[in-house]
Amino acid sequence: MALPVNIDMGLLVLRFGIGVVFLHHGFGKLKAPGMMAKGLGWQSWQVLLLGLVEFVGALSVVAGVYAPYGALALALVMVGALYFKIVKWKTPFFAMDKMGWEFDFILLCACLAIFLGNVGAYALVP
């Protein structure tokens, strides 16, 4: 017996999951950019811009309003995050004592799946 397949619903669940993660992280950067800027060695406006990209990209992906473009913006954010973790900070893929870059990698893959695939039927403006 084959399981029922609803690709559109699966894409909606993927978009919702990605959106929730980026809304949370983007909102945190918008709320307190100075605190994160100190930890990264960035200017506050850079963290604010990053938070804005994450927040708006997440809204785009969740609502399905030009979601491929929002997903592309989020994928670029994740490429930057991976660069920092792998090249700058020498973080391992996964570690028991700290956060590795496996979570960043799966977020990048999910964003690319939304960008390269289809947003599904449940989108306001595909």
N, C-alpha and C positions, 0 to 999 in steps of 0.2 A: 504494500500500500504506500503510495507516494504522499509525501507531506504537501499540504497546500503551499503555493508560492505566491507571494504578493510583493513583487519587486518595489512597487511604489511605496508601500507601507514600510518596507525595509529601508528604503532611502530616506523616508521621513524620520524614522527612528535614528538613523545615522546622523542626519542633519541636526536633529534635536540634541543628541548627545554631544556632538562637536560644539554646537552653539552654547549649550549650558556651560561647558568647560571654559570657553573663551569669554563668555559674558562675565563669569566669575573673575577670571584673571584680568580682563580688561577693566572691569569696574574697580578692582583693587588698585590698579595703576592710576586710574583717573581720580580716585579718592585721595590717595597719598603718594603722589609721584616723587616727592622729595626723599621719602624714606627708601624707596627702591633705588633711586638715583645714586644715593650714597653707597649702597652695596655693589652697584655695577660700575661705579666710577663715571657715570653719565651726568648730563645736565638734566634738570627737572623737566624741561620742555621736551627732551627726547623720550623720556618715559611717558610723559603725557601723550605724545604723538603715538607711541607704541600702544598705549592703552586705548586710544581712540580707534586705531586700526583694528585692534582685537574686538572692541565693543561693536563697532559698526559692521565689521565683517561677520561677527557672530549673529547680529540681528538679520543681516542679509541672508545668511545660511538658514537660520531657523524659519524665517518668514517665507523663504523661497523667492526673494526679490533680487534678481540677478545673482542668485546663489553661486554660480560657477565663479564669478568675479570675486565675491566675498571669500569663497573657499581658496581661490588663488592668493589673495592677500594674506589669509591665515597660513597658507602653506609657506609663503615667503617669510612670515614671522617665525615659523618653525625651523626653516633653514637657518635663520639667524640664531635661534636658540641652540640648535645642534652645533653650529660653528663655535659658539661660546663654550658649550659643554665639552665638546670633543677636542677642539684645537687649543682654546685659551686655558680652560680649566683642567684639561686632561681627565675628565670624568669617565669612568668605565661604563660600558653598556648597561650593566646592572651591578649593584653592590648591596650588601646586607646592611651596611652602616650609613648609607646615604642614598639620595635619589640619583639613579643613573640617568641615561638618556633614552631608555626604552620607551618611556611615556611620550617624550617628545617625538620619537620616531613613529609611534603608532598614530599620533595626532597628525603628523605630516602625511602619512599614508592615507588616512581617512579624508583629509582635506584634498589630496590629489585625486582620490576616488570620486569625490563630489565634483571636482573641477573637470576631470577627464570623462566622467560618466554622464549620467543624466540626473537631473534633480528630482525626477519623478512627476507624477500627476498632481501631487499635493504641493504646488508652488503657486505663489501669487503672480509673479512675472518671471518665467523661465528665461 
